[in-house]
Amino acid sequence: MTVNLDWAEFERTLREGVVQSVVSAMNDHPGERFYAAVLDHIYREEDGPIALPLVGINSVEALVREPAEHQADLRWSAPDWDLYHDDWLPEGMAGRWEKALTTEACSGTTRHWQKTFDRYLTMLVRVCRQARTTLRRNGNTHPDFVVVLLDDEYRGTLIRRVLSTGEVRRHFPELDERSVALADVAALPPAERAAYLASLLGTFDGPLDPDTVESALRDLGPTGFPVLISLLGTSDRAWQAAKLLADIGSPDDGVIQALRAALGQTDGANQEWVAVALSRVGRLDIVLDQVERLPADVVVSAVAAPYTSFRDDAVTPLMLDYQPLTGFIERWPEYVPALGRRLAPGQGYCDIAADEVDAAVAGLTSPHVIVRQHAVQVLGQRRLGRHVGRRVLPLLCQTIRLDQDASVRRLAVLSLLWWRRDSRHLADVVREASEDPAAEVREVAAYWLREQRADEPI
């Protein structure tokens, strides 16, 4: 289905809404000097709903009414402003545009959804710039007044697209400082760069945030091994070093030996992260060789690690393989309750690639519920593509009908839902599930039918 979203009218509506919101704020607060309006908090679900941003407006006077020690933090924290609205368009109009935008985004593949969202962000950038121009031209605002698009995921990129270089430096100096700091780091020889970045691990002051530091270290690859190995002996950064060694992957003998030694020399959270790192680089055997002396939570975390979302942090994740999990369950059944809690639905599973589908499909017939739960969930990813869907969807239906465990049947219904429009033609299978003996299956089947609007034409 192709949806004709009138992008030009959509843009005009949002631009006029922003302008009118600012003008109304100024009329309601005469004499105050407003310094900014922001479009903020763009809620979205990949391959699902996309919302309109909220609009915040603030003045210098409102800011200085706050305690002096909080003003810097509040200057761009729109949710803490008095003027922060989700109803900034005429009544009913926001809902209609959100529905039209979501329908357009969800009318094709997951790639189409992403392209639509990218186009939406680009449109919002124009809305900010044009609204500011209109307000200036009409003499409504001070020349320094800005309209900014804020988003946690794309914060720096969007701010730079809206504002000039000088304005970024003036209003968001931390972004300018970050750029300078990154350039300085990039100019260092690789070994020195690794040492400097490692010195920043665990720090929260300065222009480079922890995520940026970890990402830069990960990007260095094996060049970072020596300094990360040296950190395994520290009490405060051993866990980060272990995680980054696993993220980089492709360990040499030195890395494996260092992790093996650290497993016996650390305790608590550090020991747990070391065990997880060994598992993530394919050396769970080293952990299991010491299963009798290691705390149960350390062992369970290591066994579960290759199947959780932490796996996806790796430069090149290990291929999905249920054999280590199956072997552990069968050899040490006493750990199964704790392992089931660690790998319970909702704890954060890994994303799989198309070349891992065979392993996941094989997991659907495992005699172990933990494996089947994991397999049925990781197969609920529409981004794997329609060619995978043609194979997977019938298997999910088979699981809904035949699996002996109600929790697995329930998860199969949900995975079918994550395939969204590609699975709507299977509504009859879900209608059958709405009469399942288990209440949890019946409830999620009813939810599926509501969400998919299964009685509406595709």
Residue pairs with C-beta under 8 A, 6 or more apart in sequence:
1 107
1 458
2 107
3 100
3 103
3 104
3 107
5 100
5 101
5 103
5 104
7 119
7 123
10 97
10 100
10 101
10 123
11 123
11 126
11 127
13 89
13 93
13 97
14 52
14 89
14 97
14 123
14 124
14 127
15 126
15 127
15 130
15 131
15 134
17 55
17 88
17 89
17 90
18 37
18 39
18 55
18 88
18 127
18 128
18 131
18 147
19 131
19 134
19 135
19 140
20 88
21 37
21 55
21 57
21 85
21 88
22 34
22 37
22 57
22 131
22 135
22 140
22 141
22 147
23 135
23 140
25 34
25 57
25 83
26 32
26 34
26 140
26 141
29 59
29 61
32 59
32 60
32 61
32 62
33 59
33 60
33 61
33 142
34 57
34 58
34 59
34 60
34 141
34 142
34 145
35 58
35 59
35 60
35 63
35 142
35 144
35 145
35 146
36 57
36 58
36 76
36 145
36 146
36 147
36 148
36 171
37 55
37 56
37 57
37 131
37 145
37 146
37 147
37 148
38 55
38 56
38 57
38 76
38 78
38 147
38 148
38 149
38 150
39 53
39 54
39 55
39 124
39 127
39 128
39 147
39 148
39 149
39 150
40 53
40 54
40 55
40 56
40 78
40 79
40 84
40 150
40 151
41 53
41 54
41 78
41 79
41 150
41 151
42 50
42 51
42 52
42 53
42 121
42 124
42 151
43 49
43 50
43 51
44 50
44 51
44 117
46 110
46 113
46 114
46 383
47 105
47 106
47 110
47 113
47 382
47 383
47 418
47 420
48 102
48 106
48 420
49 98
49 102
50 98
50 101
50 102
50 105
50 116
50 117
50 120
51 98
52 89
52 94
52 97
52 98
53 124
53 149
54 78
54 79
54 84
54 85
54 86
54 88
55 84
55 85
55 88
56 78
56 79
56 81
56 83
56 84
56 85
57 81
57 83
57 84
58 75
58 78
58 81
58 82
58 83
62 81
62 82
62 83
63 71
63 74
63 75
64 71
66 74
74 80
74 81
76 148
76 150
76 171
76 172
78 84
78 150
86 94
87 94
88 94
89 97
101 116
101 120
104 116
105 112
105 113
105 116
105 117
105 120
106 113
106 420
106 421
107 421
109 382
109 385
109 386
110 382
110 383
111 383
121 149
121 151
121 154
121 158
124 149
125 149
125 158
125 161
125 162
127 147
128 147
128 148
128 149
128 162
129 147
129 162
131 147
132 141
132 145
132 146
132 147
135 141
135 145
135 147
136 143
136 145
146 162
146 163
146 167
146 171
147 162
148 159
148 162
148 163
148 171
149 158
149 159
149 161
149 162
150 158
150 159
151 158
156 175
156 178
159 168
159 172
159 175
160 168
160 175
163 171
163 172
168 175
168 176
169 176
174 207
177 207
178 207
178 208
178 212
180 207
181 206
181 207
181 208
182 208
182 212
182 216
185 193
185 196
185 197
185 208
185 216
186 193
188 196
190 220
190 223
191 223
191 226
193 216
193 220
193 223
194 217
194 220
194 223
194 224
194 226
194 227
194 228
195 227
197 213
197 216
197 217
197 220
197 224
198 217
198 224
198 227
198 228
198 230
198 231
198 237
198 241
200 206
200 208
200 213
201 210
201 213
201 214
201 217
201 231
201 237
201 240
201 241
202 210
202 236
202 237
202 240
203 210
204 210
208 216
214 240
214 244
214 247
217 224
217 228
217 244
218 224
218 244
218 247
218 248
218 313
218 315
220 248
221 248
221 250
221 315
222 248
222 250
222 252
224 244
224 248
225 245
225 248
225 251
225 252
225 254
225 255
228 241
228 244
228 245
228 248
229 241
229 245
229 254
229 255
229 258
231 237
231 238
231 240
231 241
232 238
232 241
232 242
232 258
232 259
232 261
232 262
232 266
232 274
233 262
233 265
234 241
235 270
238 262
238 266
238 270
238 273
238 274
239 269
239 270
239 272
239 273
239 274
240 273
242 259
242 262
242 270
242 273
242 274
242 276
242 277
243 273
243 276
243 277
243 310
243 313
245 251
245 255
245 259
245 277
245 281
246 276
246 277
246 280
246 281
246 313
246 314
247 313
247 314
247 315
248 314
248 315
249 280
249 281
249 314
249 315
249 316
249 317
249 318
250 315
250 316
251 259
251 281
255 281
256 278
256 281
256 283
256 286
259 274
259 277
259 278
259 281
259 283
259 286
260 278
260 286
262 270
262 271
262 274
263 271
263 274
263 275
263 278
263 286
263 287
263 290
263 294
264 290
266 274
271 294
271 295
271 298
272 297
272 298
272 301
272 302
275 287
275 294
275 298
275 299
275 301
275 302
276 301
276 302
276 305
276 310
278 284
278 286
278 287
278 302
279 287
279 302
279 303
279 305
279 306
280 305
280 306
280 310
280 311
280 314
280 318
281 318
282 318
284 302
284 303
284 306
284 324
287 294
287 298
287 299
287 302
287 303
288 299
288 328
291 299
291 332
296 335
296 338
297 338
299 335
300 335
300 338
300 339
300 342
301 342
303 324
303 325
303 328
303 335
303 339
304 339
304 342
304 343
305 311
306 318
306 320
306 321
306 324
306 325
306 350
307 320
307 325
307 343
307 349
307 350
307 374
308 343
308 347
308 348
308 349
308 350
309 348
309 349
309 350
309 351
310 348
311 317
311 318
311 350
312 350
312 351
317 350
319 355
319 356
319 359
320 350
320 352
320 356
320 359
320 360
320 378
321 359
322 359
322 362
322 363
322 366
322 371
322 374
322 375
325 368
325 370
325 371
325 374
326 366
326 368
326 371
328 335
328 339
329 335
329 336
329 339
329 368
329 370
329 371
336 370
339 370
340 369
340 370
343 349
343 370
343 373
343 374
345 373
345 377
345 407
345 411
349 374
349 377
349 378
350 378
351 378
351 381
352 359
352 360
352 378
352 379
352 381
352 384
353 384
354 384
354 385
354 388
356 378
357 379
357 384
357 388
357 391
357 392
360 375
360 378
360 379
361 375
361 379
361 391
361 392
361 395
362 375
363 371
363 372
363 374
363 375
363 376
364 372
364 375
364 376
364 379
364 395
364 399
365 372
366 372
366 375
369 405
369 407
369 408
372 399
372 403
372 405
372 408
373 407
373 408
373 411
376 396
376 399
376 408
376 411
376 412
376 415
377 411
377 414
377 415
379 392
379 395
379 396
379 415
380 396
380 414
380 415
380 416
380 417
380 418
380 419
381 418
382 389
382 418
382 419
382 420
382 422
384 392
386 422
389 419
389 422
389 423
392 419
393 416
393 419
393 422
393 423
393 426
396 412
396 415
396 416
396 423
397 412
397 416
397 426
397 429
399 408
399 409
399 412
400 409
400 412
400 413
400 416
400 429
400 430
400 432
400 433
401 429
401 432
401 433
403 409
403 412
406 436
406 437
406 438
406 440
406 441
407 440
409 433
409 436
409 438
409 441
410 438
410 440
410 441
410 444
413 430
413 433
413 441
413 444
413 445
413 448
414 444
414 448
416 423
416 426
416 429
416 430
416 448
417 423
417 447
417 448
417 451
417 452
420 452
421 458
423 452
424 452
424 454
424 458
425 458
427 449
427 452
427 454
430 445
430 448
430 449
430 452
430 454
431 445
431 449
431 454
433 441
433 442
433 444
433 445
433 448
434 442
434 445
434 446
434 449
435 442
436 442
436 445
448 454
